[in-house]
Amino acid sequence: KLLSLAFALVIYSLVHGSQEAQRPMLLSVVALTPPDSSNRVLTTPIPAQIRVTYRGPRATLDELHTDDVGNVQLDLRGGNETRIQLDPSMIPVPPGLRVEQACFSMGDRCLPEIPLVWEDLIVRDVRVEVGVVGTPARGFMVKGAPTAEPAVVRAHGPKSEVLELQRARADAFDVTGLTGGKTQQLAIDRPVGRVTFDVSSVAATVEIAREVAERPFSKVPVAIVGRTSAKAQPAEVDVRLTCPAEVVRAMRPEQLVPRVQIVGTTEHGSEALPVQLAIDQCDVHVTPATVIVRW
């Protein structure tokens, strides 16, 4: 009886093992793309896996592993293919098996072919933009926009993506507590898609200046130097000061002495003379800038 049972098991395994079956497997994809010198890039994403259904003896399928099969190579080095369709000749087949079905694994879908879109690779200069965060020390302000060195970077990538770029954005420059200009290295944000920049950072510089304010002074008397009897027309001018905020706030009207200088030696005369007024740390604007002096 034991001998009969052993023969029965052997016969069952032989018959069962020789029966045909099928088994699906996921194989990795390796895409061979054109060389860099071709300036062509594939913008269609290639699926990472292909779903292959093998058919053959059950025993062979049971012992089959993905590592035994290898990956699927897609030859796209021409750079002009409009679609790629899976062909049985592209699929590695272990001895004793055959390919029943093959398709690109796209989530819940499995496609026998996919369309391909190619673009030219181009290079274009893009302006660098540096923002500012924080606040300088009290009484100071950021003067103008930060500058970057280099001021432009070279963008390299698919034509459609490169042409959409308006600027290369760098990290914001923190000016918190600054009382003077400063330069620091800032990283450039990585562009989206397949675009790359030729540099990853720039040297950004900000100029910090005293906070300024304006203050007008109306009808300030004009002093005449050189002739005590001389008269100015008009005898008063308007003055506008642009100074550091603390300076202009402390300025009193009597501290402003606009004057004209008579240098002539004649006993009587008249002349249009410039009004002179200088205030430390201030830009001075006098209206009118000249007056008629008679003596």
RAQUI-V367870 format. One record per residue. N is the residue number from 0. RES is the residue in three letters. PHI is phi in radians with two decimals (999 if undefined). PSI is psi in whole degrees, 0 to 359 (999 if undefined). OMEGA is omega as a letter, one per 30 degrees, with the letter a starting at -180 (* if undefined). Layout:
((N;RES;PHI;PSI;OMEGA) (N;RES;PHI;PSI;OMEGA))
This chain:
((0;LYS;999;319;l) (1;LEU;-1.10;319;l) (2;LEU;-1.12;320;l) (3;SER;-1.13;321;l) (4;LEU;-1.14;320;l) (5;ALA;-1.13;316;l) (6;PHE;-1.07;322;a) (7;ALA;-1.13;319;l) (8;LEU;-1.16;320;l) (9;VAL;-1.13;315;a) (10;ILE;-1.10;321;a) (11;TYR;-1.15;317;a) (12;SER;-1.17;323;l) (13;LEU;-1.15;314;a) (14;VAL;-1.18;315;a) (15;HIS;-1.16;321;a) (16;GLY;-1.21;332;a) (17;SER;-1.47;350;l) (18;GLN;-1.19;143;l) (19;GLU;-1.41;146;l) (20;ALA;-2.58;178;l) (21;GLN;-2.33;152;a) (22;ARG;-2.53;125;l) (23;PRO;-1.44;145;l) (24;MET;-2.47;152;l) (25;LEU;-1.82;120;a) (26;LEU;-1.90;142;l) (27;SER;-1.25;151;a) (28;VAL;-1.92;135;l) (29;VAL;-2.11;115;a) (30;ALA;-1.69;124;l) (31;LEU;-1.58;110;a) (32;THR;-1.74;166;a) (33;PRO;-1.11;155;l) (34;PRO;-1.17;162;a) (35;ASP;-1.04;328;a) (36;SER;-1.14;342;a) (37;SER;-1.37;343;a) (38;ASN;0.95;41;l) (39;ARG;-2.20;143;a) (40;VAL;-2.42;142;l) (41;LEU;-1.56;120;a) (42;THR;-1.66;349;l) (43;THR;-1.40;127;l) (44;PRO;-1.21;131;l) (45;ILE;-1.59;129;l) (46;PRO;-0.99;144;a) (47;ALA;-1.34;343;a) (48;GLN;-2.43;154;l) (49;ILE;-2.10;134;l) (50;ARG;-1.63;118;a) (51;VAL;-2.07;133;l) (52;THR;-1.87;116;l) (53;TYR;-1.67;147;l) (54;ARG;-2.20;141;l) (55;GLY;2.93;191;l) (56;PRO;-1.00;138;a) (57;ARG;-1.04;320;a) (58;ALA;-1.07;319;l) (59;THR;-1.15;319;l) (60;LEU;-1.15;323;a) (61;ASP;-1.13;329;a) (62;GLU;-1.60;0;a) (63;LEU;-1.42;134;l) (64;HIS;-2.19;156;a) (65;THR;-1.04;321;l) (66;ASP;-1.11;335;l) (67;ASP;-1.32;340;a) (68;VAL;-1.62;316;a) (69;GLY;1.68;197;a) (70;ASN;-1.97;173;l) (71;VAL;-1.85;125;l) (72;GLN;-1.72;131;l) (73;LEU;-1.92;117;a) (74;ASP;-1.54;102;a) (75;LEU;-2.05;25;a) (76;ARG;-1.23;347;l) (77;GLY;-1.22;328;l) (78;GLY;1.34;11;a) (79;ASN;-2.29;4;a) (80;GLU;-1.15;132;a) (81;THR;-1.59;341;l) (82;ARG;-2.77;160;l) (83;ILE;-2.27;127;a) (84;GLN;-2.06;134;a) (85;LEU;-1.24;133;l) (86;ASP;-2.14;141;l) (87;PRO;-0.92;331;a) (88;SER;-1.20;342;a) (89;MET;-1.46;345;a) (90;ILE;-1.69;127;l) (91;PRO;-1.16;132;a) (92;VAL;-2.13;118;l) (93;PRO;-1.14;155;l) (94;PRO;-1.00;137;l) (95;GLY;1.51;357;a) (96;LEU;-2.08;166;l) (97;ARG;-2.47;159;a) (98;VAL;-1.49;121;l) (99;GLU;-1.52;319;a) (100;GLN;-2.76;148;l) (101;ALA;-2.56;138;a) (102;CYS;-2.75;159;l) (103;PHE;-1.35;129;a) (104;SER;-1.44;113;a) (105;MET;-2.16;71;a) (106;GLY;1.20;241;l) (107;ASP;-1.43;350;a) (108;ARG;-1.82;160;l) (109;CYS;-2.42;111;a) (110;LEU;-1.87;134;l) (111;PRO;-1.27;340;l) (112;GLU;-2.66;159;l) (113;ILE;-2.39;143;l) (114;PRO;-1.33;153;a) (115;LEU;-2.09;140;l) (116;VAL;-2.14;128;a) (117;TRP;-2.00;154;l) (118;GLU;-2.43;156;l) (119;ASP;-1.34;146;l) (120;LEU;-1.57;131;a) (121;ILE;-2.26;166;l) (122;VAL;-2.17;135;a) (123;ARG;-2.56;141;l) (124;ASP;-1.37;135;a) (125;VAL;-2.22;135;a) (126;ARG;-1.24;141;l) (127;VAL;-1.56;134;l) (128;GLU;-2.06;129;l) (129;VAL;-2.08;124;l) (130;GLY;-1.63;174;a) (131;VAL;-2.23;137;l) (132;VAL;-2.23;157;l) (133;GLY;1.53;179;a) (134;THR;-2.30;133;l) (135;PRO;-1.12;175;l) (136;ALA;-1.04;159;a) (137;ARG;-0.99;132;l) (138;GLY;1.55;2;l) (139;PHE;-2.13;161;a) (140;MET;-2.56;161;l) (141;VAL;-1.42;124;a) (142;LYS;-1.71;110;l) (143;GLY;1.31;182;l) (144;ALA;-1.51;149;l) (145;PRO;-1.06;149;l) (146;THR;-1.89;154;a) (147;ALA;-2.20;145;l) (148;GLU;-2.26;111;g) (149;PRO;-1.30;155;a) (150;ALA;-1.38;339;l) (151;VAL;-2.31;153;l) (152;VAL;-2.14;160;a) (153;ARG;-1.68;121;l) (154;ALA;-1.68;132;a) (155;HIS;-2.22;129;l) (156;GLY;2.92;191;l) (157;PRO;-1.00;143;a) (158;LYS;-0.97;313;a) (159;SER;-1.11;323;a) (160;GLU;-1.33;321;a) (161;VAL;-1.15;319;a) (162;LEU;-1.20;338;l) (163;GLU;-1.36;341;a) (164;LEU;-1.21;127;l) (165;GLN;-1.72;331;a) (166;ARG;-2.79;162;l) (167;ALA;-1.85;116;a) (168;ARG;-1.61;126;l) (169;ALA;-1.68;166;l) (170;ASP;-1.03;153;l) (171;ALA;-1.22;144;l) (172;PHE;-1.53;121;a) (173;ASP;-1.52;115;a) (174;VAL;-1.83;14;a) (175;THR;-0.97;123;l) (176;GLY;1.32;5;a) (177;LEU;-1.30;146;l) (178;THR;-2.12;1;a) (179;GLY;-2.72;171;a) (180;GLY;-1.09;155;a) (181;LYS;-2.68;149;l) (182;THR;-2.16;136;l) (183;GLN;-2.59;158;a) (184;GLN;-1.48;127;a) (185;LEU;-2.13;137;l) (186;ALA;-1.30;148;l) (187;ILE;-1.67;133;l) (188;ASP;-1.04;137;l) (189;ARG;-1.23;129;a) (190;PRO;-1.21;157;l) (191;VAL;-1.34;163;l) (192;GLY;1.29;217;a) (193;ARG;-1.79;11;a) (194;VAL;-1.41;141;l) (195;THR;-2.26;153;l) (196;PHE;-1.82;156;a) (197;ASP;-1.36;344;l) (198;VAL;-2.30;156;a) (199;SER;-1.84;351;a) (200;SER;-2.68;164;l) (201;VAL;-2.35;158;l) (202;ALA;-1.61;109;a) (203;ALA;-1.75;142;a) (204;THR;-2.24;134;l) (205;VAL;-2.07;148;l) (206;GLU;-1.86;123;l) (207;ILE;-1.88;128;a) (208;ALA;-2.26;165;l) (209;ARG;-1.06;140;l) (210;GLU;-1.17;130;a) (211;VAL;-1.94;157;l) (212;ALA;-2.49;159;l) (213;GLU;-1.93;147;l) (214;ARG;-2.58;126;l) (215;PRO;-1.60;149;l) (216;PHE;-2.26;123;a) (217;SER;-1.76;148;l) (218;LYS;0.91;57;l) (219;VAL;-1.57;125;a) (220;PRO;-1.09;142;l) (221;VAL;-1.64;127;l) (222;ALA;-1.59;137;a) (223;ILE;-1.89;126;a) (224;VAL;-1.90;128;l) (225;GLY;2.05;330;l) (226;ARG;-2.51;113;a) (227;THR;-1.20;333;a) (228;SER;-1.56;357;a) (229;ALA;-1.26;153;l) (230;LYS;-2.17;143;l) (231;ALA;-1.86;145;l) (232;GLN;-2.30;111;f) (233;PRO;-1.31;160;a) (234;ALA;-1.48;349;a) (235;GLU;-2.32;150;l) (236;VAL;-2.29;162;l) (237;ASP;-1.71;139;a) (238;VAL;-2.15;135;l) (239;ARG;-2.17;124;a) (240;LEU;-1.87;138;l) (241;THR;-2.12;109;a) (242;CYS;-2.48;169;l) (243;PRO;-0.92;142;a) (244;ALA;-0.95;318;a) (245;GLU;-1.23;334;l) (246;VAL;-1.31;313;a) (247;VAL;-1.21;330;l) (248;ARG;-1.22;329;a) (249;ALA;-1.51;353;a) (250;MET;-1.27;134;l) (251;ARG;-1.89;148;a) (252;PRO;-0.97;323;a) (253;GLU;-1.19;346;l) (254;GLN;-1.38;349;a) (255;LEU;-1.62;118;a) (256;VAL;-2.26;83;l) (257;PRO;-1.22;142;a) (258;ARG;-2.53;161;l) (259;VAL;-2.20;150;a) (260;GLN;-2.01;120;l) (261;ILE;-1.61;126;a) (262;VAL;-2.01;356;a) (263;GLY;-1.26;157;a) (264;THR;-1.92;356;a) (265;THR;-1.20;152;a) (266;GLU;-1.23;322;l) (267;HIS;-2.28;150;l) (268;GLY;2.99;180;l) (269;SER;-2.60;152;a) (270;GLU;-2.81;145;l) (271;ALA;-1.49;117;a) (272;LEU;-2.11;145;l) (273;PRO;-1.28;143;l) (274;VAL;-1.50;129;a) (275;GLN;-1.93;132;l) (276;LEU;-2.75;122;l) (277;ALA;-2.20;131;l) (278;ILE;-2.22;127;a) (279;ASP;-0.97;137;l) (280;GLN;1.19;10;a) (281;CYS;-2.18;149;l) (282;ASP;-1.64;127;a) (283;VAL;-1.95;130;l) (284;HIS;-2.14;120;a) (285;VAL;-1.94;134;l) (286;THR;-2.28;122;f) (287;PRO;-1.30;160;a) (288;ALA;-1.37;340;l) (289;THR;-2.31;154;l) (290;VAL;-2.32;158;l) (291;ILE;-1.59;123;a) (292;VAL;-1.95;130;l) (293;ARG;-2.09;140;l) (294;TRP;-2.50;999;*))
